[in-house]
Amino acid sequence: MAANATAFNLGTYQRAERKLLLTVVEWKVGTNVKREILGRRTEDSSIEYNADIAQTTDIRGINYADINKTQPQQSFDPYTILGGSELGVLLNKLRRENALTEFNQFSVYIITAYLGTSGAYEAERHDGCTIAINSLGGDAFVNMPIDVYLSNDSFDQNGKSTGKPAIGTVDKLTDDFAFSADTVG
Amino acid sequence: MSTIDKNKAIIEYLLTCNNIKNSALYFNLIDAKDGNIQIITTSTDTTYDKSFIDGSKPKKYTCNIVTFKSINDLALVVGTSYANENVDDVADVQTLIDWIDEQNEARNFPDFGTNCIINSIKTTTDEPRFDGINTSLQPALAMYSIGIMVDYIDTSKVIWKDE
């Protein structure tokens, strides 16, 4: 069993407000790192883990379920075209250019602000994530719903795959947060 | 300023409209006379309001604008001429609706403070609503009303702060 589980920073029976679960996209423009939170004007969005489960039942009738893999993804519908959104501009550029290979170069932070303390909210970082545009249009305002596919992977300082997300904390809830990876051991 | 009294903001905003500026403007209470205008506060049901996942919340501010106008009891056509004060009065009230529409197109909105992102300001009808003639007044006055709705996003509960 995984150790070091942290208690929720909530009062007894207090429910965690949805805004405490944040999805933040990071990408590079030259040497500059850009970040943007997802979910503005989105009423409902969940991370779907899409677990691949193999179930067996032994001769006593006992069930066993093995999780072979998860393929987490999160949909944002609507993803409204909003003035001031740099990510929206980038995605629209990639869409126009049909730059398929550039849709998978995002890092995504999942910040669980109901865990940890102010100045050290628990978070995970997935590198090499993909954002797919599903459609473009809508009724009164232009909507470009997207799916975010989390990689379950992160890159070390040398850019090598670690085979798992980076687990750590963020120091604040703004674009310029610092992510501190947990030390192993 | 992060929090602003929305009634004060809408009054300041409406006073930039010549139609309102040149009239005696009252808030809730009124001295009912020809040409006087009354802002009446209304409330919006929030029972089924839903927040966005970032903690922001779509909201609506609403109020009614009532204009009092003297009435003319003459027929529309007298002899060969056509003229009627009542018709002109409706057209006069209509100018406020047109002004609101122009401001909305130009995205010129009232200042609700930095915690509010205003999406639109609209009137709830395309023409003034005739609310009848108040015969208890001396002289009797016609009342025309316009509903105003400001559609905005309240970001005061958002925990993610943009730089």
Interface residues (C-beta under 8 A of the other chain):
Chain A: E17 R18 K19 L20 L21 L22 I37 G39 R40 R41 T42 E43 D44 S45 A113 L173 T174 D175 D176
Chain B: K50 S51 F52 I53 D54 G55 S56 I153 K157 V158 I159 W160 K161 D162 E163
